[in-house]
Amino acid sequence: MPEVIFPGPEGRLEGRYHPQKERDAPIAIILHPHPQFGGTMNNKVVYNLHYAFHKMGFTVLRFNFRGVGRSQGEYDQGVGELSDAASALDYLQSMNNNSKHCWVAGFSFGAWIGMQLLMRRPEITGFISVSPPANMYDFSFLAPCPSSGLIINGTADRVAPPADTTSLVGKLQEQKGITVTHQQIEGAGHFFEDPHMDTMITSVSDYVKRRLTENTR
């Protein structure tokens, strides 16, 4: 898979770009967990999401936020990381201007950034939020949430307790015009350690495939 370097707000950003042959293939961007707690684009959840989307026919980009790996800059409390994600989406779109669908998937801190990106970019047609840390970050900006998506977490998550995720989902599900689907993987922790990774990826794939056939927001 080709390594790519593309311009970000604070200098170069490092990514992995996996195109499809079809010029109008849907596109997806995958966002990694917290840079200050070892999060990189090679995190297992991020890596597996990347390949799941590619297998479903998406052209996929995952990348390192500023200050991670070969990406320039330094950690910026989520503000700069949101700008990095916007730059990554710009880059992905510039290479795939015939694409009809655009998805964002994020894990943990990346789920928080992904949901903010959703608010800024009306062209995003679907989202996947894996283990969103609703206990640590304020998600009240999702008013209203602009597109439908899947929030998925483990019942044994000690980092982002399931009760907080359920309460976030409850608020989002009151909104009209979109559908927020919530799935909990029984016994899974924050990182979906085996044997839960396959279950989570299968759930995500089933959801995305269904949405692609419905063509809904």
Salt bridges, closest charged atoms under 4 A:
GLU3 OE2 - ARG16 NH2 3.94
GLU3 OE1 - ARG70 NH1 2.91
GLU14 OE2 - ARG16 NH1 3.73
GLU14 OE2 - ARG70 NH1 3.64
ASP24 OD2 - LYS100 NZ 3.34
ASP76 OD2 - ARG66 NH1 3.99
ASP84 OD1 - ARG66 NH2 2.91
ASP90 OD1 - ARG121 NH2 2.74
GLU123 OE2 - ARG121 NE 2.90
ASP157 OD2 - HIS190 ND1 2.75
GLU214 OE2 - ARG210 NE 3.83
